[in-house]
Amino acid sequence: MNGIRLALLGLLASACAATPAPAARIATAAEPTTATSASEPPAEPVKSRLDEEYTASQLMRAAASSRTQCGAATNDAGQRKGPWGKAKVTLKIGRNGRPLDVDIAAPHAGTPTGNCVTHTFEALVFLPYPGDHDEPREVEVTIDEPTASAPPSE
């Protein structure tokens, strides 16, 4: 009986020595082979695949909304002070589809009109996309001065 045990242990030991440990096989399989990677150029970073048509339509929608709605924004005293006219909005579109770092240039920055435009662009939702960076955008908007007959917006 001891002879059979020793024979089985010997077979088991030789089988284990011939087969690499599972962790070694996983690590080896996950690594690229040097034969193919040496002849190929290194992989370039993933470029953005932002849906440009959809993005443009969302930005145009926000610019149109800002033009007609934000000119009527009022200060704490309920007065429309502007400024009106052209304004430059800069933002980044995050890979998750959310706007980042929305900013409006002076003289609109910090005013009720500028805050309205900023909030309008911050509320946008874009399609998520793969890539290695967020996409910067710059949009020129026009803010119309409200007519005298229009009631102040709340």
TASULFEN-V97340 format. One record per backbone hydrogen bond with DSSP energy under -0.5 kcal/mol. NH is the residue of the N-H (numbers start at 0). CO is the residue of the C=O. If there is no record, write none. Layout:
BEGIN
<<NH/CO> <NH/CO>>
END
This chain:
BEGIN
<<4/0> <5/1> <6/2> <7/3> <8/4> <9/5> <10/6> <11/7> <12/8> <13/9> <14/10> <15/11> <16/12> <17/13> <18/14> <19/17> <23/20> <24/20> <25/21> <26/22> <27/23> <28/24> <29/25> <30/26> <36/32> <37/33> <38/34> <39/35> <48/129> <51/49> <54/50> <55/51> <56/52> <57/53> <58/54> <59/55> <60/56> <61/57> <62/58> <63/59> <64/60> <65/61> <66/62> <67/63> <68/64> <69/65> <71/68> <72/69> <74/78> <77/74> <80/78> <84/142> <86/140> <88/86> <88/138> <89/102> <90/136> <91/99> <92/134> <93/91> <93/97> <96/93> <98/123> <99/91> <102/89> <104/87> <107/104> <108/104> <110/107> <112/81> <113/107> <114/110> <115/111> <116/112> <117/113> <118/114> <119/115> <120/116> <121/117> <122/118> <123/120> <125/96> <128/94> <131/45> <134/92> <135/133> <136/90> <138/88> <140/86> <140/138> <142/84> <143/66> <143/141> <149/146> <152/71>>
END
